[in-house]
Amino acid sequence: MPTTLIQAAPANPSRNPRPLRSPRHSSRTRAVDKEAAIRTWDAVASAARVLEGRDPGKTVMLIVISAADVRERSKADPEWYTAEDLGRSARLWDVIGVYMRGKLEADSDLRARNGERRLRYTILRPGGLTDEVGKGRVSAGKVGTGKTVSRADVAGVVVECMKEGVRVEGRAFDIMGGDVGIEQAVRDVVEGDVDTFRGYEL
C-alpha cells in the first residue's frame, strides 16, 4: 500500500449566504481552498520525488476530498444530471459559489499541472457531509446531487482507494449515500472508467 496523504481543508462554508458573499469570506476561502491546496500539492510533489528517489519501492498517493458538483458551469451540463439535480446545483452555487469556485480552480490546477508534478492522485467528490454512523454502503460515480453521505463512509472510500492504488490514480468521482458496498462501488467506478470531473475543468 502506498504512503498516502489526504487533503481535506475546506474554509468551513456556512449555511448563511450573507457571509459567504462578503469580501472577507471570499478572501479566506480563496486562501484555503485554492492557494493553500496548490501549495500543498507542490510540496507533496517535491517530497514524493525525494522519497521515491531514495527508495524506488516507495510510492506516494494523494487523495483530495473535494465536493460534488465542482465544475466549470459554462460547459454543457453533465448528461447524467436530472432536472432536480440541476435545480439543486443552481441553489448550491448561489449559496456557496465562492467555495465551489475555489475548489474548481484548485482541482483544475491539480490536473493541468500534473505533467510537471507527476503526482499519483485521486479526487473524491462527496455530497453534503453528515456525522451519522457509517453504513459501509454508498453510491459512487455519476450519482447526481441529491444525497448526503456520512464522513465515516467517505473515510471508508478513502481506505478502499488506498487499496486500489494505481487503478484509481488520476480519477475523480462523486460519492453519495447509497446501497452498494464500498468495495464494490469503487470497483464499479474503476471498471466503468468513470471520471465525473473529466471535461468540466477550467
N, C-alpha and C positions, 0 to 999 in steps of 0.2 A: 504494500500500500504506500502511495507517495506521501511525502511531507506535505501537509495541507494547510493553507491559510484561508480563513473565512472572513470576508469583508462584508460587514453589515453595520453601517453607521449613518442612518437617516437623521436629518435635522429635526426630528420629532414633529411632523406635521400635525397641526391642531385641527379639531373639528370646527373651530370658529373661523370662517373665511376672512374676517377683517384683518387679524394679524398676519395671515398668510400673504396678504396683498400689500403689506407695509414694506417700505424700503429696507427697514432694519431686518425684517424676516427674510426678504429676498436675498440680502447680502449674506446672511448667516447660512441660508440654505445653499447658496452657490458655493460658499466656502467649504461646507461639509460634504454635500452630495456630489459636487463636481470636482472642485480643486483639490481637496484633501484625498479624494478617491484616486485621482490621477497621480498625485504624488506617491500614494501608497503603491500603486501598480508599478511605477518607475522603480521604487525601492525594492519591491519584490523581484522584479526582473533582474536587477543588479545582484541581489542576494542569491537568486537561483543560479545565475551564471557562476558565481563563486562556489557555491555548494556543489553543483554538478561538475564543475571543473576539478574540484578536489576529489570527488568520488563519483565516477561516471555511472555507478549503480544507483545513485540518488536522483530522485525527481521531485520537483516542487509543483503542487497543484493549487491553483487559486479558484475558490468558489465565491462568487459575488452574489449577495442577496439583493436583488433589485426590486422591481414591482411589476405586477401585471399591468398591461395596457401602456407601458412606456413605449412610445413610438412617435415617429415623425407624422403628425396628423395631416400634413398637406398631401401625403401619399394616399393611394386608394385604401379604403377600409379593409381590414382583414376579412377574407371571404368566409371565415367560419363564424364571424360575429352575427348575432341576430339583431333585430331592431331593438330589442330590450337591451342587449349588450351595448349598442351604440348610444342609447339614451343614458345608460349608466356611465359610459365613458365620457360623454359630454359633461355630465354633472360633476364627475370626478375631477376633470381638468379645470372646470370652473372654480372649484373649491381649492384644490391643491396643485394647480398648474405650475407654480414656481418649483415645487418639489419634484414634480414629474419631469419638468424640463431639465432640471439639474441631473436627474438620473439618466435622461435621454442623452445629454451631452457627454456624460461620463461613460456610459456604456458604448456609445458610438466611438469615443476616443479609444476605448479598450480594443475594439475591433480594428479600427482604422490604422492604429499604430502597432499592431501585434507583429507585423513583419520585422520591426526593429526590436521589440521587447521579447518576442518568442516565448510568451507565457503559455502554460498549459492551463486553460481556464474554462470554467462553466458558469453561465449566468442563470440563476434561479429567479423566477418572477412570480412570487406568491400574490394571492389576493389579499383582502383585508385580514390582518393577523389577529388572532384571539389567544387568550390564555387558557383555553379549555384543555382538558386532558386529551392527549393524542389517541387516535383510533388505530393508527397504523395503516390507514386507508386514505387514498387521495384520488383526485383526478389530475392528470398531468398532460401537458402538451397544448393542443388547440382547444381550450376549455372555456373561452369566453370570459365574462367579467362578473358573473352573478353570485359568486360564493366567497365565503371566508375560508380560512384554513388556520388550524392551530399552529402555534410556534413549535410545539412538540413534533407535529407531523412534518413541518419544514425541516426540523433537525434530522428527522428520520430520512428524508430525501437527501440531505447533505451526506449522511453516512453512506447511503446507497451509491451516491455519485463517487464517493471516495473508493468504494469497492469496484465500481465500473471503470474508473480511471480513464484510459485513452478513449474508450467508447463514447464518453460524454464530452470529451475535450472539444472546445470551440463551439459548443452548442448553447442555446438559450431556450428555456421552455417555462411555461406557466404552470402554477400549482394552485389548486383549489381543494376544498374538502370534497370527498367523493367516496366511492365504494370499491376501488381497486387497491389491492395490497401494494405497498410502496415499492417493493422489489419488482413486481410485475409492471407497475405504472412506469417506472424508469426504463425498464427493458422495452416497453412498447414505444417510448419516445425514441430510443436508440434504433430499434428495428424499423420504425416508421420514418426515420431520418427527419424528425420534427425539429424545427427551429422557429420559434414564434417572433424572433427579432429580425430574422433574415429578411432583407428588403425594406425594413422600417427604420433603419439607421439614418442619421443625418447624412 
